[in-house]
Amino acid sequence: MEANEVKRMKDLEEENNRLKRIVANLTLENDAIRNVLEKKYGGLTTNGKQ
């Protein structure tokens, strides 16, 4: 591998890790919001019907 290919791969790995953290944080937020709504509205399914 050439030096520019190694740098590109390292940059892509860093970007991939950043995106994984974003997805993990959004998943946690989504779960927290879903839990609050289930407690408040009594466990509606995702399509709005029980």
Backbone as CSV, one residue per row, in Angstrom:
resi,resn,N_x,N_y,N_z,CA_x,CA_y,CA_z,C_x,C_y,C_z
1,MET,0.835,-1.188,0.000,0.000,0.000,0.000,0.873,1.242,0.000
2,GLU,0.417,2.229,-0.723,1.140,3.492,-0.730,0.716,4.342,0.464
3,ALA,1.515,5.342,0.756,1.268,6.190,1.929,-0.091,6.874,1.846
4,ASN,-0.480,7.343,0.643,-1.768,8.027,0.526,-2.932,7.057,0.729
5,GLU,-2.754,5.789,0.349,-3.791,4.784,0.578,-3.948,4.476,2.063
6,VAL,-2.816,4.418,2.769,-2.847,4.176,4.209,-3.550,5.324,4.914
7,LYS,-3.222,6.555,4.531,-3.872,7.725,5.138,-5.362,7.716,4.852
8,ARG,-5.743,7.397,3.627,-7.166,7.340,3.255,-7.895,6.280,4.074
9,MET,-7.277,5.121,4.251,-7.901,4.067,5.038,-8.060,4.492,6.488
10,LYS,-7.046,5.141,7.039,-7.126,5.618,8.419,-8.232,6.660,8.562
11,ASP,-8.338,7.570,7.604,-9.400,8.574,7.627,-10.779,7.922,7.550
12,LEU,-10.917,6.904,6.715,-12.200,6.207,6.592,-12.551,5.452,7.867
13,GLU,-11.561,4.854,8.512,-11.809,4.168,9.776,-12.258,5.145,10.853
14,GLU,-11.640,6.324,10.910,-12.042,7.345,11.876,-13.462,7.819,11.606
15,GLU,-13.796,8.042,10.347,-15.146,8.469,9.983,-16.160,7.381,10.319
16,ASN,-15.820,6.136,10.063,-16.700,5.023,10.382,-16.955,4.960,11.890
17,ASN,-15.924,5.122,12.695,-16.083,5.123,14.147,-16.952,6.279,14.610
18,ARG,-16.774,7.450,14.006,-17.597,8.611,14.354,-19.062,8.338,14.036
19,LEU,-19.329,7.769,12.876,-20.705,7.466,12.477,-21.324,6.390,13.375
20,LYS,-20.534,5.423,13.780,-21.035,4.393,14.697,-21.440,5.003,16.031
21,ARG,-20.641,5.970,16.524,-20.998,6.647,17.781,-22.291,7.425,17.625
22,ILE,-22.467,8.092,16.483,-23.696,8.842,16.234,-24.901,7.908,16.235
23,VAL,-24.785,6.785,15.545,-25.892,5.813,15.503,-26.187,5.285,16.904
24,ALA,-25.159,4.980,17.672,-25.366,4.474,19.032,-26.089,5.509,19.893
25,ASN,-25.671,6.769,19.812,-26.314,7.821,20.597,-27.766,8.021,20.176
26,LEU,-28.031,8.018,18.883,-29.407,8.178,18.409,-30.279,6.992,18.808
27,THR,-29.704,5.805,18.814,-30.444,4.620,19.238,-30.823,4.727,20.711
28,LEU,-29.882,5.179,21.543,-30.177,5.368,22.966,-31.266,6.414,23.172
29,GLU,-31.181,7.523,22.445,-32.204,8.561,22.550,-33.568,8.041,22.110
30,ASN,-33.582,7.307,21.010,-34.824,6.750,20.493,-35.450,5.803,21.515
31,ASP,-34.644,4.942,22.118,-35.148,4.016,23.129,-35.698,4.764,24.335
32,ALA,-34.998,5.800,24.772,-35.452,6.572,25.923,-36.788,7.252,25.628
33,ILE,-36.910,7.847,24.450,-38.160,8.505,24.066,-39.282,7.482,23.969
34,ARG,-38.995,6.332,23.365,-40.010,5.274,23.247,-40.482,4.823,24.621
35,ASN,-39.549,4.659,25.567,-39.927,4.246,26.922,-40.829,5.278,27.591
36,VAL,-40.506,6.545,27.448,-41.324,7.606,28.041,-42.716,7.592,27.428
37,LEU,-42.795,7.483,26.105,-44.093,7.474,25.435,-44.920,6.244,25.800
38,GLU,-44.261,5.098,25.945,-44.988,3.894,26.339,-45.577,4.046,27.733
39,LYS,-44.818,4.648,28.635,-45.326,4.863,29.991,-46.467,5.874,29.987
40,LYS,-46.335,6.908,29.164,-47.345,7.960,29.148,-48.617,7.519,28.431
41,TYR,-48.480,6.798,27.335,-49.638,6.466,26.506,-50.012,4.995,26.535
42,GLY,-49.385,4.205,27.370,-49.818,2.834,27.575,-49.384,1.830,26.532
43,GLY,-48.220,1.962,25.957,-47.669,0.924,25.112,-48.260,0.801,23.727
44,LEU,-48.396,1.881,23.008,-48.847,1.806,21.620,-47.788,1.117,20.780
45,THR,-48.223,0.416,19.758,-47.262,-0.193,18.836,-46.733,0.876,17.901
46,THR,-45.800,0.500,17.044,-45.155,1.476,16.158,-46.107,2.049,15.117
47,ASN,-47.196,1.349,14.802,-48.135,1.893,13.816,-49.278,2.667,14.475
48,GLY,-49.203,2.858,15.796,-50.178,3.671,16.495,-51.402,2.908,16.978
49,LYS,-51.437,1.588,16.797,-52.566,0.769,17.228,-52.117,-0.165,18.333
50,GLN,-53.055,-0.504,19.221,-52.714,-1.449,20.283,-53.005,-2.850,19.859
